[in-house]
Amino acid sequence: MSRTHRVVAMLGTAALCTSFAACTGGGSGGNIAAVNGQAISRSDFDHKLESSPAAKQILNQMVQQSLIDQYAKDKKIDVSQADLDKKEAETRAKFPPGQFEQIVKNQGLTEQDVQQILRQQLVLEKAVAPQVHVSDADIKAYFDKNHAQFDKPEQVRARHILVADLPKANEVLAKLKAGGSWDALAKQYSTDPASKDKGGELGFFGRGQMVPQFQDAAFGAKVGQIVGPIKSPFGYHIIQVEEKKPAIKATLASTHDQIKQQLTQQQEQQQYPLFLQQLRSVAKIDVYDDRYKDLFPPVAGAPGASTAPAASAAPAPAATK
């Protein structure tokens, strides 16, 4: 699983916890909704929710969060606000602009929720750090085996105006050559909805990202040159190349830090389950609801770990009605 996918999964799980708490904390009785006057009671809703597979996932996550928090307190692991801000900035940078914020919004998370998730991530990183070892020899071996994936291919930044037929394309081209505004003409004539309001801007792209006709014209043009009309399956393009980036061959020196970070993260991901398993093995986890007692079976050597039956315990279950 990629680092980005892990972040998304982590945020999604936390959102389940947030949603579960919100659903079960809104009161002990009454109705939660009605359909054409037919009531859906809060007790029925809570029962369905607590009996669902999601409830076990949430309880498991909440126990894990408690174990991590207790470990941090016991080991006096301090996570400063500066550490959190740096971690959040690094996490946001892994997503295209605006996507991180959209994920957080979709999951119903607050900024406080996000920082709590990242705080626990930092605690985990510090906890497993002694077991993580990435040497220069490891980095070189990885580079030698995977160097091609770090090479940067030639790229072009271009803009275009797309129209449906050749006469219209020639008309637009003539207006451009006469000094017409590219932005205005793109907005007026282009049939590409994704770029017409941005002056036809397409950003940087490499070979294989555009249809062959468009690609050949763009990579064959000089910077500043207007070419076209170019026919493609989408219509006729007038293209202007704005910038070019030559291909860059990666070196061990240029990729050293990136590879070290990647290998470090791989080792951390291998260590996290082992560390969390160790925390559970020495924890006393009492489960007071029969529906969830199989989640945390007694571990040999744990300090009195038990799965107490509901009838023998008064404390509230994971989610109260």
N, C-alpha and C positions, 0 to 999 in steps of 0.2 A: 504493500500500500504506500502511495506517495506521501510525502510530508503534508502536502496540501490536503489530501483526502483524510489524513489522520486528524488534522485540525477541524475539518468539517464534521467528521464523525464525533469528535470530542464535544464540539459545540452542540451538535444535535442531541447527544445524550444528556447534556446539561439542560437543554431546553425541555426534554421530557420530564426531568426532575422539577423544573420550574412550573411546567404545566400541571403536573400531578399535584403539587403543593397548592396551586391556585384552585384546582378543581375541588380538592378535599377541604379547603380552608374557608369556604364561603358560607358556612352555616351547618347546622345539624339536622335541619328538617325542611319541609316545604318542597316546592317543585322547582326544578331547574329549567324546564322549558314546557311548552305546550304545542301540540300539533292539531290545528283546527279545533281547539278547545279541549283536546284530550291531553291530560297532564302527563309529564314524565317526571317522576319523583326523584328527589335528590338521593334518597336511599337506594333506589334501583340503579341509578346512575353510578353511585359510589360502589355498589356491589359488583356491577359489570366491570368497572374500572379496576377495582382491586383484584378481581379474578382473572384479569387479562394477562397475557405474557409480558406486556409492557410493565406491569406492576413489579414483577420479579426483576426485570432489568433495572428498574428505578431503585428498588431496595438494594440490589447488589451494588449499584453505583453509589448510593448514599453511604453504605457501609464502607466502601472503598475510600470515599472522601473523608469519612471520620478517621479511618486508619492513617491516612496520609497526614491529616491535620494533627493527630495525636503524636505521630512520629516526629513531625517538625517541631512541636512543642517540647517533646522529650529530648530531642537532640539539639535544641536551641538553634534551629536553622532559620535564619532571618532572611526574609525576602523584602527588600526595600522598595519604595515606590519607584525609585529610579530603575531598579531591575524590572519591575512590572511594565513600566512605560517603554523600556527598551524592547522587552519581549513582545509587547503588543505591536510596536512599530515593525519589528521583524516579521511577525505573523501577518500583518496587513500587507506587507510588501510581497508576500507570496501569491497574492491574488491580483487580478486586473483591477484597475481603479473602480471603486464603488461596489465591487462584488462582496468584499468582507462585510461591509455595512449592510448589504442586502441579506446576507446569510444570517447575521445577528438579528435583523428585523424579522425575518421569516421564522426564526426559531423562538421569537418572543423573549430574547435575552436583553437584559439591561447592561450598561457598562460595568456595573458592580459584578454581575454574573460573569462577564468575560474576564474581568481581572481575577476573580476567584478561581476560575478554570486555569488561567495562566499561572497563578500563584502555585497551584498544586503541581502543574507541569514543571515549574522551576524547582520545587522541592524534590520531585522525582529525579530530575537531572542531577541535582546535588547528591542525592542518596546513592545513585548508581555510579557516580563519577569514579570512585576507586576501582571499579571493575571494568572501566572503559580505557583501552590502551590503543592508540593509533600511532604507529611509528612512521618515520620517513620511508622506511623500506616498504611498509604497507601501502603508503601513498604512491610510491614509484611503481610498485607491482600493479596497482589498480590503473594507473595512468598508462602503463605499457600495454595493458590488456584492452583498455577502453578509450584510448586517446582520440579516436575518430569522433566520439560523441561530444567532445569538447571543441572540435573545430567549428569555426563560424563561417558559414557559406556567404558568398556574395549576395548583397541585398540592394534593392532599389526602392526609393520612395517616389511615388508618382501620384498624379491626380488625373481624373478623366471626366469626360462628359459622354454619357451613353444615350443614343437615340435609336429609334426603331428602323429608320430607312436611310438609304444613301443620300438622297437629295437634302434631307434635313441635316445630315452630318456635314455635307459640303457647305451648307448655309452657315452652320455654327463655326466651322473652320474659317470661313471667309471673315466672319465677324471678329474672331480672335486675331487673325492676321491684320485686321484693320485697327486693332488696338482696343477691342472690346474687353470688358471686365470678365475675367475667367469666373469669379465667384458669382456674378450676376447671371452670366450665361448658363452656368451649371444649374443654378436655382431655377432658371426659366425653362431650360430645355431637357435636362438630364432625366432619364427614366429610372435611374438607380436611387431608390428611396433611402438607402443607407448612407449615401455620400453627397447627394445633391445639395443639401443645406449646409454642407461643410466645404463647399467649393470643389466637390468631387474628390476630396482628399481620401487616399487609400492607405496612407502610412507606409512603413517598410514591409517588404515581402521578399521571399526567396524563390528560387526556382521550384516549380511543382505546386505552388500555392494559387496560381492563376491558370486560366485556360491557356493552351499552347499559343494561340494567336496573339493574345494580349501579352503573355510572358515574353515571346520572341521580340515583339515590338518594343516593349519597355526596356529589356536588357540590351537591345541593340541600339537604342537611342543615346545621345549625349545629354549631359545635364543641361536643362533649360530648353532642350529641343521639343517642339510640338510635332507629333507624328499622327498620321491618320488620314482618312478614316480607316480603321481596322475592323474587319468583320469577324465576329465571334458568334457562338450560339445565342448570345444575349442581345445582339444587335450590332450597331456600329459605334466604335469608340474613337474619340479624340483624346489623345494621351499627351501629357507633359511630364517628363522626368525631372524631379526636383533635387534629388540627391542620390549618390551611390556610395555603398560601403563595400570595399574589396573583401575577398575571402581572407580569413585569418587562421593560420595554422597554430593550434594550441601547443604550448610548451609545458613542461613539468613546473617551471617557475610560475607561469601565469595561472595554472590550475591548482597549485598546491593547497591553498587555503580552502578552495571549494571542495576538493576531494576530501580533505581532512574533516570538514564539516559533515559531508555526506557519510563518510565511514563512521564518524562519531555517532551520528544519528542512528545508523544501522545497528551499532552495538548497543546503544541506549534502548532501542526498541526490543532487542533480544533480552535485555536485563530487566526491563520493567515487569513482565509477568513473574519472573523469578523473585523479584523483590517484593511484589504485592503478595505472592504466595507465602513468602516468609513472614510478612506482617500478619497474615491471617492465621498462620500456623501457631503463633504465640499469643493470639488474641482470644479473649473470652467473648464469644458472640452468642447472645441469648436471643432466640426467636420465639415470640409469644403468639404467633399466629400459625396454625397448622398448614395453611396454604403455602407458606414460605419456608417451612422447616427444612426442606430438602436442599435449600440454597447453601446452607453452611453446615455441612455434616461435621461431627466432632473430628478433630485432628489429633492423632497420637502425640502426646507430649504437650498439648495446649493446656494452659492453666484453667482447668475446669470448664472447658468449652462444652456447651450444651445446646440442645434444641428443646426448650421447655414447652410442653403442650399448653394450648391456650387455656385449658380449664384450670391450670395450676398457677397461672400468673395474672396479676392484675394490671401491669403496665400496658399502655396503649400499643397497638400494632403499628406498622410502618405508616399507615394512613388511617386516620380515624374518621368515623362517620359523624 
